[in-house]
Amino acid sequence: MAKKLPLHTKIVLGLLLGVIWALFSSYLGFSTFTINYLLPFGTIFINLLKLIAIPLVLFSIITGITGLKDISALGRIGAKTIAIYLSTTIIAITVGLVLVNTLSPGKHIDNEQRIINRISYELWVKQTPGMSVIDQQHFLTDPKFESYVADAQRKMEFDQSSDLVRSNLQTVEKQKTSRPLDWIVDMVPSNIFNSLSSGLMLQIIFFAVFFGVTIVLLPKEKMTYVIGFCDGANDIFIKMVDLVMKAAPLFVFALLAGKLAEMAGNDPSRLVEIFKALGFYSIVVVLGLAIMVFVIYPGIVSAVISRKTKMGYFESLRYFLKGIRPAQLLAFSTSSSAATLPITMECVRDNLKVDEEVSSFVLPIGATVNMDGTSLYQGVAVVFLAQFHFIDLTIAQQMAILLTATLASIGSAAVPSAGLIMLIIVLESVGLNPAWIAIIFPIDRILDMCRTVVNVTGDAAVSVIVAQSENRLHLKEES
């Protein structure tokens, strides 16, 4: 009897077939068919995962808390979780900044174009109240660059005219009116049903923790049926994940084929041109993300696992990467750590053997506040755009990027391309033109897929680290 292919292999095949189909349909001129008749199934897949994610988070947190023998462990787990998430975010941004400064992707273009870019930046500074040139160079008033001014003016006007830029700037302006402690206020829901319908994860987590702790504080004999209901509901949603995953390879094929068809239209060379135009930038971002996924996270987790068991370092490395692989592949296809959350929870619980009491608390928080891939990309993008415009950022300015990107990544929504909005905040923090997001937008969807893999892998790694520190990591040693 032929051995069945494992799920992650089927998902890889679905991804590959999706790419082939997108290129094939684009070449033959029926991308519209792909977008109209295949992409909707990919959208259904994401909707199903999000449908499961919200109640799964709610009931798994409640179940995890009611199963705790020591309720004080909850505060300890929460403090460790936040501290480690902040640490990995700082590591990710540092990796990105080191790479972008070492490889200098923004300098690998024609020098004349960089001069035009630089003058367009100075023109923007000149017409923007409160702005000043952030270095000591002044190309605009230099007579030898006078012939570039007209082209620079056109470039600046083009950058500012983008609908993408205007809509995201409006979103950022609304966020600027908020008060310093509004994020704490926003964590506490006034209507849990509204929080559930809107997918406000932090509010759902707050309610679940509050609800679970209250159950524990009441007499157990009175709470038997409530606990039983929550346990049963949790099992139901876990089973829903299993059912949806049976069709995951087909859904992934439809999703990736549709998204690539949207980018390529009926001209497959458009994908090639996008990569050529932003090639060096893309390579640096992907290299940084790969270092996080294949070096930093597995390295830390392998050190933890090898201390816990008789597994060697490299065996532990393989154990972790193999265990989280299905979630990584789905993260790549959906570009949403929130949509991938049910699969991440399943992988961490069943494959990495983290107690549900830990994973059900750590992972939902991670899907909301841990955006290591997003923050790494923001660090690389800001320095790249500065280099692209002939601007040299100082160490102090790059430290400001590290701080702002860390805070911005916490506020970044766990949905596709939300990082673009946060990138505007980081650009503004060092006095750069937020309209420059339009320059890197053409490649953003592909890079978003890659950085979501980092986000999900980071969530799983932190779950293992926290579980190990709480003696709640029950590894099944490989022979």
Stockholm file with secondary structure:
# STOCKHOLM 1.0

chainA/1-479         MAKKLPLHTKIVLGLLLGVIWALFSSYLGFSTFTINYLLPFGTIFINLLKLIAIPLVLFSIITGITGLKDISALGRIGAKTIAIYLSTTIIAITVGLVLVNTLSPGKHIDNEQRIINRISYELWVKQTPGMSVIDQQHFLTDPKFESYVADAQRKMEFDQSSDLVRSNLQTVEKQKTSRPLDWIVDMVPSNIFNSLSSGLMLQIIFFAVFFGVTIVLLPKEKMTYVIGFCDGANDIFIKMVDLVMKAAPLFVFALLAGKLAEMAGNDPSRLVEIFKALGFYSIVVVLGLAIMVFVIYPGIVSAVISRKTKMGYFESLRYFLKGIRPAQLLAFSTSSSAATLPITMECVRDNLKVDEEVSSFVLPIGATVNMDGTSLYQGVAVVFLAQFHFIDLTIAQQMAILLTATLASIGSAAVPSAGLIMLIIVLESVGLNPAWIAIIFPIDRILDMCRTVVNVTGDAAVSVIVAQSENRLHLKEES
#=GR chainA/1-479 SS CCCCCCHHHHHHHHHHHHHHHHHHHHHHTCHHHHHHHTHHHHHHHHHHHHHHHHHHHHHHHHHHHHTCSCTHHHHHHHHHHHHHHHHHHHHHHHHHHHHHHHHCGGGSSCHHHHHHHHHHHHHHHHHSTTCCCSSSCCSTTCGGGGGGHHHHHHHHHHHHTCHHHHHHHHHHHHHHTSCTTHHHHHHSCSCHHHHHHHTCHHHHHHHHHHHHHHHHHSCGGGSHHHHHHHHHHHHHHHHHHHHHHHTHHHHHHHHHHHHHHHHHTTCTHHHHHHHHHTHHHHHHHHHHHHHIIIIIHHHHHHHHHHHHSSCCHHHHHHHHHHHHHHHHHHHHHHCCHHHHHHHHHHIIIIISCBCHHHHHHHHHHHHHHCCHHHHHHHHHHHHHHHHHTTCCCCHHHHHHHHHHHHHHHHHSCSSTTTHHHHHHHHHHHTTCCGGGHHHHGGGHHHHHHHHHHHHHHHHHHHHHHHHHHTTCBCCCCCC
#=GC SS_cons         CCCCCCHHHHHHHHHHHHHHHHHHHHHHTCHHHHHHHTHHHHHHHHHHHHHHHHHHHHHHHHHHHHTCSCTHHHHHHHHHHHHHHHHHHHHHHHHHHHHHHHHCGGGSSCHHHHHHHHHHHHHHHHHSTTCCCSSSCCSTTCGGGGGGHHHHHHHHHHHHTCHHHHHHHHHHHHHHTSCTTHHHHHHSCSCHHHHHHHTCHHHHHHHHHHHHHHHHHSCGGGSHHHHHHHHHHHHHHHHHHHHHHHTHHHHHHHHHHHHHHHHHTTCTHHHHHHHHHTHHHHHHHHHHHHHIIIIIHHHHHHHHHHHHSSCCHHHHHHHHHHHHHHHHHHHHHHCCHHHHHHHHHHIIIIISCBCHHHHHHHHHHHHHHCCHHHHHHHHHHHHHHHHHTTCCCCHHHHHHHHHHHHHHHHHSCSSTTTHHHHHHHHHHHTTCCGGGHHHHGGGHHHHHHHHHHHHHHHHHHHHHHHHHHTTCBCCCCCC
//
